[in-house]
Structure formats: structure tokens, C-alpha cells
Amino acid sequence: MAFGFRAGGFFPDSVAAAAIGLALLLVLRVTSAPRPFAGLSVPLAVAGGALALYAAWTLASSSWSDAVGRALLEYDRALLYLLAFLVMGAAGREELRVRWLVRGLAAGVVVVCAAGLVTRVLPDVWTVAPTVANDRLSFPVSYWNALGLLAAIGVILCAALTSDLREAAAVRVAAAAALPVVAVALLFTFSRGAIGMGVVGLAVLLVVARPRALLSGLLVAVPTVAIAVMAAYDAELLAGSRPTGPAAVDQGHTVALVVIACVVAAAIGRAVLLRLDARVAEWRAPAWLGGRRRVVGVVVVVATVAVAAVAIAGSSDALHRQYDRFVSGDAVSAGEDQRARLTNVGNNGRIEPWRVALDTFADHPVRGAGAGTFPLRWERERPVVFQVEDAHSLYMEVPAELGLVGLVLLILAIVVILGGFLVRARGPDRVVHGALFAAGTTWFLHAGIDWDWEMPVVTLWFFAAGGMVLAARPSGGRALAPVGRILIALSVLLVAAIPAQILLTEGALDESREAFARGDCPAAIDRGLDAIGLLASRADPYVIVGYCDVRIGLARLGVRALEKAVERDPANWETHYGLALARGAAGLDPRGAAGRALRRNPRERLALDLVRRFDTEDPRTWRRRALRARLPSD
């Protein structure tokens, strides 16, 4: 859960560092264990092979997108998930390890959610930076929907742990005590998708895992969670744009006291009901409830609930109205009472990115437009002004960028992992594996409506758990020869070279950006050139160096630097915009570059203004206006 305190692992340096760490762990196992892949199984090989091919296809897509730097960053993320899968699967499956994985994951989620909740209800104790959006809880993950999904997964895992008779008594009590904290954190994200998918996940948990201590868990969890969530919901000032004002702080203190009381009550109540667990453990289901009859009964119950839900939803006219609201409506704006989101069915701007992604897929159905290129297509074709970096759907963005090939490979890996969770959800350890299947289903569904793939904090666990569960039980067999182990270790180190380059480059880039922001162009150029020396395929350092060259009066050098930036990211309007500024400052005709920038982002006001500024034949005017123009980063 370290990603939980590093912006969810969204930024390249976090992804690269984690990938390097996992690669080194894999090398250590390969070189030290006589049988480093004792867990190898057919399902593990199928899912791992599909994921490896997906990562390779991601990297290969740079050859037809002409954006190597973008493909490298996307490849690095796919490699991270692959390495987590391999590291956890290599040692083999042991039920105790799976159980500890679930416990550790639940504990990590609770820590992250508790930290976020403290900043909301006790801002005088833990204050977050003013740059963090405060109308919806996002700290420490940095994105409210990702924190919401993480909390929903935490609710599912804690519900499973507190209802599992095979769990230690202390774990059952601790899981029950954690539920009010995680549930209130989930509420304060006001993430409709996470809440909805969490409900689906809980239903899946009940059907698949069928925990025998469910009665005890429900008797404690339902009232304590309900009281805590109701108290949080009633604190209307914590759902607005000023949750740290004096009156809001008072409400936060009240909510904190209620949550603490619910935590204590849940712990005490669950401890008391451990005696009930002992009686349940002695109970055996009658024969008529066993086998296929139980499966049929579950199906009948689920079908009945579904039919009732449709009936309650009302007439077809009502359903049509809800559909129309989803397609045309938006969610609540920032600054308003975010509680209104929970009853708002607007799409919150997702429909248009989905349409652009589908159009891109239609243009490149087999291989896609190239990894990391969706935002470029969006800038060129967006029907609305707002900017997005992702399509807000894994199953829309992957076919747009990587075509049918990429989508099939990724879905194959995901489906095999989910299948592995489901197959293992039987026998005495069914609750643990059922919890993984329910949490995995929640992630799988939510990834279809948000950019969870780009947030390792909510995705890495899925592939790590998948590797462990799909692995075979370690057994005897032939050991791998030392030469073979060395060759495999060298191959892994070779694969880790790209994350290492990205990590070092990102460090130099960050320092270059900071120096540029404070006006220290010599330092910005120096660190920018270091970044270029480490990884010359990215456009970013060339842009910074080019702008600095212009600032210090070396406009011709700036032109050359920005021409190289355009070569490395030709579909990006910002590189053409920068080239236009550099050419104008050098007294060269900037109109062609300015026009290309506008064609790549027709709704960008800066690009439109630049075309107007340079609509002249006078080089002196070009110089003057280029030096006064705003930069995209301003």
C-alpha cells in the first residue's frame, strides 16, 4: 500500500521504482532457489504469457505511433503488473500465504483509508496541502474515485475476514472494527461507481464465499457501519468546498467521535459474538441444502432479487428517463454539496471520451493508434473543452491504443485470474478465495468506467494475488541448472533496464522542470541534457531545453531542440506550439508550426491565439510576440 501515499503510483517514477524492486526480487529468487519456478502451472503460464505479450505489444506500438516515449511509460506500467504476477506465482501456492495476502491487503487499505479520513474529520490534526481537491476525499491517493474503489475493496475484504470461521479471533474482531472507518472513507469520496461496484462485490462475496460466520458479522457490521455512515452523511459541511472551515471542523469532530465509538462497539460486539461463531461451527447443513440444490437455490434467489429490483425501478418510461439523464446529464460540480452526486445518474463527461476511443478503434481495429496516444486523439477531436488524459475505461482505451490484439491479450489474462479466484473458492478456504474473486470482480467492473489501470494502488494487488492463486503447489521435481538460472536472471535484469532509465530520467526531468519554473535556465538546461543522455526518446527534456535556449537569447538552438521534440512526439500540439515560439523568436517564419499546433488541438485557446499573433509577414513582430506568448505550462 506504499502507492497509497505516493499519488496512487500514477507517476512514472513510482511505477519504475516498483518495477525495479520486483525485478530484483525475481532475480534474487532465480539465483538463490534451486527450483525458482516451483509454482509453474498451466493457468499461470497462460495468464503470464498473455500479460507478457500485452507488455511487448505495448512497447512495439511505438513503431507505428511514432511516440516512443509514450509507449515506454505504458510498457513500464504493464511490466510492473507482469513482474508482480511472476514474483508472487514463482514460489507456488500455499493456502496460508493466500490468507496472509488477504489480511495484508485489507490492513493496507484500512491504513490508507484511515489516513484519508483523519484529514477530513480532524483537519486540525492532519492538514493536507491546499492544492489537494477538498470537496471529495482524495488524500492520500490523490484521486477520489481510486480511493473510493480502494475503500470498496477494503469493505469486501474486511467483511470476508470478520465472517470467516477459519480466521483467528483477533482478525475477525479487527476486521469488524475496521469496517466503520473504511465505509465512512468510501462515503466521503462520493464516488458513485465505487459505491455501486462495492455493493455488487458484497453480493458476489455472499453468493460465492458463503461465510459461515456471516450472522455474527452482520449483527455487528450493519448497525455500526450504518450509524457511522449516517453521521458522516448528515455532516453537510464536510461535503462542500470548505470542509476545513470552523463550523465544518466542529462537524468533523462530531463525526470522528461517532466513528471511534462505532469502531469500539464493533470490536466489543464482535468479540462477544465469537461464542456464536463456535456454535455455528458445530452446525451442519441438512442434506437437501447440499450440492446442486444449493447452487440452484442461490441462482433462484439472485434471479428473484434482480426481478424485484427491476420492478421497483418502475415503468419503462422511468427507465428511459434515467437513461436519458445518464447520456445527457453531468454529475454535481465542484464546490456544490457532493451528497447530491449519490442520486445523480449523469455520466460526468465520460460519454465523449468513450466515443472518441471507439472512433479511434474503428480507424485502427487490429493494432490500435499506439500506446499512450489517446490524449492526442482526444485533443484533436474532442467535442467539448475539458481535457482528459485517459478514456476513463480500460476496455475502451486499450482497443483504441492497442487494437483488438491488445484487448484480447489483456482480457485473457484478467479472465484467467478471475477464473482462478473462482475455482479456488470452494472447500475450507473458500471465504478467502471468494473474497479475492469478489474484490477482483469489483475492480474488473470499475475499470470499465474509470482509469484504474493507471493507478497501481488499486490494480497491482489484482495481478499479485492472481499470480499466487494460479500457481501450483510447490512439490518435488528437477532443479534448474545454475547456467539456466543465471541466464534467466540476466534476462530479468535486461528487462529492468527500461524502468531504470525511466526512473533516472524522471529524476533529472523533475529537477529540470523545477529549475525552469524558478527561472534558473542554466540548471534547467543542464538537467534536461542529463535526461536526454539517459533516455533520448522522450520529448519533454527537449521542450524544456528549447524554451530555455530562447529565454537566454539562443533562439536558433531552441529551434533545433524543439524540432527534436516534434520528431519524438509529432502528434502533440505542445511540441509544435513550442517550435512556433522558437522559430518566431529566431525571426523564422512560425506560421506553419503554429498552424500544425492548432490542427492538433482545435479547441485550445493558446494555439488559436498563437495563429492570430503570427498572422503577419514582419519578423520583428514574430520575435516580439513570441517572447510575450504564454507557455502551455503557465
N, C-alpha and C positions, 0 to 999 in steps of 0.2 A: 504493500500500500504506500510505498515511498512516492509513487507517482501522484498520490492524492495531495501531496504538499508541494508538487512541482508542476502546477498548472495541468494536472491530469496526464502529464507526459506528452503534451501536444507538440512541444517544440523539438526541433531536430537534435539538439544537444542531449536532451534527456533520453530520447529514443536510442541514439548512438551509444551513449554510455551504458545503457541497459543491455544493448545487443553485445557490446564488447564483454561485459561481465558474464553474460550467459555463454558466449563463445569460449571464454577462458574456463568456465566450469565444465563445459563439454570436453575441452582439451584435457583438463585435469582427470576427468573420468576415463577418457580414452587411453591416456598414457599410464594410468595407475591401476585400472581394473583389468584382470585377465580376460574377462568377458564383458566388455564395455556396453554391449547392446543385448544384455540378457533379457530385456523386456520386448525384444522384437516380436511382432505378431503381424498377421495379415492385415487386420484393421489399422494398426499403427502404420504399417508400410503404405497402405492406400491413402490414408489421410495425410501422412507426412509427405508422400510423393506428390499428391495434389497441391499441397501448400508450397512445396519446393518449386514445382513447375509454375505455380502462380507467381512466386517471387521472381523467378527467372524471366517469365513473360513480362512482368512489370519493368524489369531492367531493359529487356530487349525492345520495349515500346519506344525507348528514346531514339531508336534508329529511324522511326517514321514520324516522330513528333518534332524532331529537331530541338528538343528541350531536355538535354541530358541531365542537367542539374535537377530539374523537377522529378525526373524518373528515379534518380539516385535517392532522393529523400523518400519517395514512396516505396522503393525497394527496401530501404533500410527499415521501414516500419514492418513490412511483410517479413523480412528476415528476423526481426525481433520476435514475432509471433512463432515463426518456424523454430527458432532456437529454443524458445520456452517449451514448445511441444516436444522437441527432441530431448532436451535435458531431463524433463520430467518422465518421459517414456523410456529412456535408455535403461534405467535401473530395474524396471519391472514393476508390476502392480502388487502391492500388499494392502490389504484392507485397512490396516492401522494407519498406513501412510495416507490413504484416501481420507480417512476420518480426520486426521490431523490437518490435512489440506483444507477441509471444510471449516474446521474450527479456526484455523489461522486466517482464512479468508473472512469469516464472519467477524473475528476480532479486529482485523484491519479496517473493515467497513465501519464498525462501531467507533473506532478511534477517529476516523476521518469525519464521520457524521457528528460526533460529539464536539470536535473542534469547531466545525462549522456552526453548530447550534449555539455554542458559547458566544460566538461573535454576534449572534442575532439577539439572544435574550440577555446577555451580560456584556454589552459593548464597552462598558466602563472597565471591565476586567481584561477583555481581549479586543483591541481595536484593530480593524483592518484598514488598509490604505484607502484614501478617498477615491482612487481610480477604480476600485472594485465596485461593480454594479450592486446597488444595495436594495433595490425593490424586490429582488428574488434572491434567495440564498444560493450563493455560488462558491463561496470560500470553503475550503482551500483548493477545490478542484479547478475553479475559475470559470466553469460553465454550469449553469443551474440544471440544465437537462441531464448532463452527465452525472452531476451529484445526485439528481433525482433517481436516475437509473441505478446508481451505486447503492442508494438507500433502499430502493425496492428490492434489489438482490439481497441486501442485508436483512430486510424483513423476512424474506423467504428462508434464508439460511438459519436465522435465529428461531423462526417458527418451527423449523425442522428439528433443530438441536434441542429445543425445550420439550419436544413431543416424542423424542426417541428414547425408548426404554433401554437401549443399549448404551446410551450416553451416561457418563459419570454424573452423579447427583449434582456436583458443583457446576458442571457445564450446563445442565438443564436449568438450574437456578440463575446462573449468569446470563444465559440466553434470554430468559424471560425478563430479567431486569433490563436488558439492553433494548428490548422492543419499543418501549415508550420513547426513548431517545432517538432511535432510528426513524420511527414513524413521524415524530414531530419535525425532524430534519427534512424528511420527504415532503411533508406538507408545506414547509416554508420555501421549498424550491418552486412550488406552484406549477410543477411540471405535469401537465395532463397526461402526456404519453407515458411517463414513468409510473404514475399512479395507476393508470389503466392497465399497463402491461404487468405491473406488480400484482394487481388483482387476478389477472389471468394466471400468473405464475403461482400464486397461492392455490388457485383452483387445481392447477396441474399437480402441485405438491400433494394435495389431499387425495386426488384420484390415483396417482402413481405410487406414492410412498405409503399411504395409508398408515400413518404413525399410530402406534398402539397407545401412546400416552397423550393422544390428541385431546381427550376430555380434560385432563389436568391442564394442558397448555391453554386451551380455550377459556377455561374458567378463570385463569389468571390474566391472560393476554387481552381478552376482549374488553373487560372493564377498565383496566389500567391504560391501555392504548387509547380507548375511546375518551376517557377523561382528559388525558394529556393533549390529545389532538383537538378536542373541543375547546380547551382553554387556550391553545395556540390560535385556533381559528377565530375565537372571539376577540383576540388582541388585534383590532383592526389597524392600529398604528404601526404594527410590525409588518404589515402587508403593503405599505405605501413607499413613497420615495424618501421619507425621513425616519427610518427606524431607529436612529440614534438621537432623536430629539428628547428633551427632558420627559415629556409625557410618555413617549414610546419606551424610554428606558424603564420607567415605572411599570408599564405593562410587561416589559421583558422580565423584570424581576419577579413579577407575579407568576408568569409562565414558568420561569426557572424553578420556583418553589413547587409548583404543581407537578412539573416533570420529575423533580427529585423525589417528591412524595410518591409518585406513581412507580418510580424505579424501586424505592424501598418496599412499597406494598407488593409489587410484583415478585421481588426476591423472597419476601417473607411468605407470601401466598404460595409460591411455587415450592418452597421448602416444606411447607405444611402438607401440600398435596403429594409429596413424594410417597407418602403412605398409600395414597390412592393408586399410584403407579405400581406399587408392589402387588396390590390386589388385581390390577389389570393384567399384570404379567402372568398370574395364575389362570386367567380366563382363557378358554379355548373356544373358537368359533364353532357353531354347530356344522355338521356335515353339509347341510343344504346351502350353507353360505360359501362353500369352498369351490375351488376350481373355476370351471366355466360359468357357473351360476353367478359367482361374484363379479366376473367380468361383465356378464350380461346386465347384472344389476347396476353396475357403475355406468354402463352405456345408457341404460334407461333413465337413470337419474340425471345424467348430463343432458340428454335429449329433452327431458321434461323441463329442466331449468332453462334451456335455450328457447323452447317454445313459449314458456311463460314470459321470458324476457322480451321476446318479440311482441307478444300480446300486450304486455304492459307499455311497450313503446308507443302503442296507439295505432291509429289507422295509417293506410298507405300515404295519405295526404301529409300526415305529420312526419313520416319518414322522408318524404320528398322535401319538406321544408327544412328538415335537419341537413339533408344532403346539400341543398342549395346554400344554406348558411356555411357549410364546410367549404364548398367550392369558391364562394364569392366573399366570404367574411374573413376578417382578421381577428386575432386574439386581442386581449387588452393591451393598451400601450403602456410603455414605461412611465412610471410616476402615478399611475392610477392605482386603485385598490386591486391588488393582484388576486384577491379571492374570487373576483368575478371571472377569472380565467377558468375556474373549475367547472363552470356551467356554460362556457363559451365553446362552440364547436368550430370556430373559424380555423382555417388551415395555417394561419400565421405566416403567410408568404411562401409556403412550401410548394404550392402547385406550379408556379412558374419555373423554379429550378428543375423540378421533375420534368416539365415539358421540354426544357432546353436539353436536359440529359437524354431524353428519349429521342429528340431530333438528332442529337449527336450520334447516338447509337444507330439510328436509321441511316445516317450518312456513312458510318464505318461499322457495319454489323459484325464483322469477323474479328478484326484486331483492335478496334477502337481508335480514338484520336490520340492516345498516348497518356501514360500515367502522369497525373498532376496537371493535366491541361484543362480540366473542366472550368476553372475560374476564367481562363482565357476565352473559352467559348461563351461563357455567361456574359462577360464584359462586351463581347461583340454583338450578342443577340438579345440581351436582357430587355424585356418589355417594360420594366419598372426601374426606378432609380437606384434602389438599395443594392448594396454589394454583398456577395456571399463568396466564400472560398470553397465550399463543398455543396454537393447536391442535396444534402440532408436526407440521404437514403443510400445505404450501401448497395442495394440492389438496383438502383438507378445509376449511380456514379460508376460502378465497376464496368457495366456494359458500355457506358459512354466512353470511358477511358481505355478499357482493355478488351472490349468487344465480347462476343459470345464465348470465345476461348477463355478469357479471364473469368467470366461469370461462372462457367461450368466448373472450372478448377476450384474456385473458391467455394461454391455451393457444395461440391462433392466433399471437400474437407470438412465443412461445417456439419453437413448431414451425417457423415460417418461418426463424427464426435458426438452429436446428439444421440445417434443410434446407440453408440457405446454406453452413454449415460443410461439410456432407457433399458437396454438389455441387462445391465448390472443391477437395475432397480428391482431386485427380487431376492428372496431369501432373507436371512437375518440382518443384512446390512442394506436393505432396500431403502431405508429412510435417507441415508447419506447419499446414495446414488440418485434417489428420487429428488433430493434437494438440488443436486447438480443439474439434473435434467430440467427441473422447474426453473432454476435460475438461468440455465442456458437457453431455455425457450423464451424467457423474458428478454434476454439480451438479443436473441435472434429476431424477435418481433420488433423490438425497439430500434434495432439497427436499420430497419426499413423506413424509419421516419426521422432519423437524426444521424449526425456524423460521429457515431460511437467508434467506428473503425479508427478514426484519427485520435481517439482518446484511450491510450493503453490502460489507464486506470480502470476502465470498465470492460476492456477486451482481453488483456493479457491473461487474466485468470482462466478464461474460457479455453484457450489453447494449452495452457499449462495443465489444467485439470484433464483436458482431453487426452494429452499425452500419457498421463498417469493411468487413466481409466482404460484406455485402449491397449495398454501394454500387457504382455503376457506375464504370468507369474514366473519369477526367476527360478530356473532349475539347472540341472547339470548340463553338460554338453562340452563341445570342443572350445578351447580358449582361442582367442585371436592372437596370431603370431605377433611378436614385437615389431617386426617390419611393417605389418599391416596397421598396427596401432599408430606407429609414427607417421605413416603416410596419411592416415585419416586425420590425425592431429594437425599436420601441416596444411591439409586441405581446409580445415576449420579456421586456422589462423589466416589463410589466404582470403577466405570469405569475410573474416573480420576486418580485413584491411580497409574496406569501404567505410564501415562505421567509424573506424579510427580516423580516416581522412575527414569525414564529416564532422566528427567531434572537434578535431583540431581546427578545422576551417571555421566552424561556428564560433569558437572562442576568439579567433582573430577577427572575424566579421563583427562580433558584438563590440569588441574594443574599437574597431574602425567606425562603426555607427555612432558609438558614444563620443568619440573624438570629433566626428563630423558635426554632431548635434551641438557640441560646445564651441565649435568654430576653430578647432585645432587641426587644420588641414595637413600639416606635416605628419602628425601622428596618425591621422586617418589614412593618408596615402601609404605610410609605412606598414600599418597593419593590414590594409587592403591588399598590398602587394604580397604580404605573407600569406594571406588567404588564397590568393591566386596561385602562389607557388605550391600550396598544399593540395588544392583542387581547382584546376583551371576551367572546369566545365560549368561553373555557376556564374550567372550574370551579375549577381549582387555586388561583389567587390569591384568589378569593372565600373559599375554605375557610381559608386562612391568615389573611386579614384578619378573618374572623369569629371564629376561635379567639382571635386577639389582642385583639379587642374585648371578648370575655368575660374574658380574663385581666386587662385593665386596668379592669374594672368597668363596661363599657358593653355589657351583655348584650343590650339591645334592638337596638343597632346590629349586634351579632353575629348576631342572628336575621335581620335584613334581608340581611346579607351571605350567610349560609348559605342563605337562601331563593333567592337568585340563583344560588348554586352548584347547588342542586337543579334549578332551571329549565334549567341548561346541561348537566347530566348526571343526568337523572331516574331512570335505571335503576341508578345506582351506590349501593351501600349506604352508602358512606362519607359521601356528602353528606347523606343522611337521618340518619345517625348523628350527624354534626356539628350538624345542625339540632336534633335532640333535645336534645343537650347545651346548645346555646344557649338553647333555649326553657326547659329546666329551670333554667338559671342565672338566667333572667329572671323566674322564677316563673310561667311559662306552661305549660300542660299539654303535656308532651313525649311522652306515650304514643303518640299517633298516628304521629309521626315515628319513634319507636323501633320500633314495630311494622312500619312500612314498611321500615326498615333490615333487620330480621330476615327479612322475607319475601323480600328481595332477596339475602340470604345466610344461609340457614337453618342452615348448619353453622359459622357464625362465632361463636366463644365470646364475643367482645366484644359483639356485637349481642344475643345471648341474655342475657348478664349485665345489659345496659342495660335490657332489657324488665323483668327482675326488679327492678332497682333502682328503677325508676319506677312500680312497681305499688302506688301509694298515691295518696290524694287530697290530701296535705299539700304545699302549695307550698314550705314551708320545707325539707321533706325533699328535694323536687326540686332546690332550689338547692344544698343541701349535697352531695348525691350527684352532681350534675352536675359540680361543681367538683373532685370527687375521682376522677372516672371517667378511665380510660385513653383515650388517643387511638389511632387506628389506626396512626399512625406510631411509637408508643412501642415 
